[in-house]
């Protein structure tokens, strides 16, 4: 299934549940948000995206602890989880106790942090390593994937996996 088809299915699923999607992206630099907003009418189900490419941005925008980044590395499930939680927290603070608009019930977030290449990899985290965080309902789940290919291929596979996994998690 191509990215456009995944986005269309995700849009349908999110709208049927009254959910808005937020992205917190590092290695993809906003590509997930761009794929989502390529679909006309996406403002009905896509809320916002955070591009937190640097460690400082992860800390400043999403509240990811700098000590966590030092301890686990920016490319880790711990950081992906904190990014997803941070995105949802920032939205909750922005809503400041206001109710969601009619028909909306909550937010879903996806966070990605990885090594796109061609450099930056290590023995423990080679190029193509991407950590994901998904906030759906009260649960935050994480996983790590290892993608093959050049930078462009790793990033494209990251987008496709993020969309597919969101669809799976939403049932």
C-alpha positions in Angstrom: 0.0 0.0 0.0 1.4 3.4 -0.9 1.7 6.4 1.5 -1.4 8.2 0.0 -3.5 5.1 0.6 -2.2 4.8 4.2 -3.1 8.4 4.8 -6.6 8.0 3.4 -7.2 5.0 5.6 -5.8 6.8 8.6 -7.9 9.9 7.9 -11.1 7.7 7.8 -10.2 5.9 11.1 -9.3 9.1 13.0 -12.4 10.9 11.8 -14.7 8.0 12.7 -13.3 8.2 16.2 -13.2 12.0 16.5 -9.4 12.0 17.0 -6.7 14.5 15.9 -3.2 13.5 15.0 -0.1 15.2 16.1 3.5 14.3 14.9 6.8 14.8 16.7 9.5 14.2 14.2 13.3 14.1 14.2 14.9 12.0 11.5 11.9 12.6 9.1 12.0 16.4 9.4 8.3 16.7 9.0 7.7 14.1 6.3 4.9 12.4 8.2 3.1 15.7 8.7 3.6 16.5 5.0 2.3 13.1 3.9 -0.8 13.7 6.1 -1.4 17.3 4.9 -1.1 16.3 1.3 -4.6 14.9 1.6 -7.2 17.6 1.1 -9.4 18.2 4.1 -6.7 17.0 6.5 -7.4 19.8 8.9 -10.4 17.8 10.1 -8.1 15.2 11.6 -4.5 16.5 11.6 -3.8 19.1 14.4 -0.1 19.9 14.3 3.5 18.7 13.9 6.6 19.3 15.8 10.0 19.1 14.0 12.5 18.5 16.8 15.6 17.6 14.8 18.1 18.7 17.4 18.3 17.5 21.0 17.7 21.1 22.2 14.5 21.2 20.2 13.3 17.9 21.7 13.9 19.4 25.2 12.6 22.9 24.5 9.5 22.0 22.5 8.5 18.6 23.9 10.0 18.6 27.4 12.3 15.6 26.7 14.8 15.6 29.6 18.4 16.4 28.4 19.6 13.9 31.0 17.5 11.2 29.3 19.0 12.1 25.9 22.5 11.8 27.4 21.7 8.6 29.2 19.9 6.7 26.3 20.9 8.7 23.2 18.5 10.7 21.1 17.8 7.5 19.1 16.1 5.4 21.7 12.7 4.2 22.6 12.9 6.2 25.9 13.3 9.4 23.9 10.6 8.4 21.4 8.2 7.7 24.3 9.0 11.1 25.9 8.5 12.8 22.5 5.1 11.3 22.1 4.1 12.1 25.6 5.5 15.6 25.3 3.5 16.3 22.1 0.2 15.3 23.9 1.2 17.3 27.0 1.9 20.4 24.9 -1.5 20.1 23.2 -3.3 19.6 26.6 -1.6 22.7 27.9 -2.6 24.7 24.7 -6.2 23.6 25.2 -6.0 24.9 28.8 -9.0 22.9 29.9 -11.2 23.9 27.0 -13.4 21.2 25.7 -12.7 19.7 22.3 -14.8 21.1 19.4 -18.0 19.2 18.7 -17.3 15.7 17.5 -13.7 15.5 18.6 -12.7 13.4 21.6 -8.9 13.5 21.8 -5.4 13.3 20.4 -3.2 10.6 18.9 0.6 11.3 18.6 3.4 9.6 16.7 7.0 10.4 17.4 10.1 9.3 15.4 13.8 9.6 16.1 16.5 7.8 14.2 19.6 7.6 12.1 18.9 8.3 8.5 22.4 8.3 7.3 24.7 8.3 5.5 26.7 9.0 8.6 25.8 9.1 12.3 25.4 5.4 12.9 27.2 3.3 15.4 27.6 -0.4 16.1 24.7 -0.2 18.6 22.6 2.1 16.4 23.5 1.6 12.8 22.2 3.8 9.9 18.6 2.8 9.4 17.7 2.5 13.1 14.5 4.3 13.9 12.7 4.4 17.2 8.9 5.1 17.3 6.6 6.3 20.0 2.8 6.1 19.7 0.4 7.8 22.1 -3.1 6.3 21.6 -5.6 6.8 24.4 -3.9 6.4 27.7 -1.2 4.1 26.4 2.2 5.0 24.9 3.9 2.2 23.0 7.3 2.1 21.5 9.2 0.0 19.0 12.5 0.1 17.0 12.8 -0.7 13.4 15.9 -1.2 11.2 15.4 0.0 7.6 17.7 -0.6 4.7 18.8 1.8 1.9 20.1 5.3 1.6 18.8 8.3 3.6 15.8 8.8 1.3 14.8 5.2 1.5 15.1 5.1 5.3 13.0 8.2 5.7 10.3 6.9 3.3 10.2 3.6 5.1 9.9 5.5 8.4 6.9 7.4 7.2 5.2 4.3 5.8 5.8 2.3 9.0 4.5 5.2 11.2 1.3 5.4 9.3 0.8 1.6 9.1 1.5 1.2 12.8 -1.0 4.0 13.7 -3.6 2.2 11.6 -2.9 -1.0 13.5 -3.0 0.6 16.9 -6.3 2.3 16.1 -7.8 -1.1 15.2 
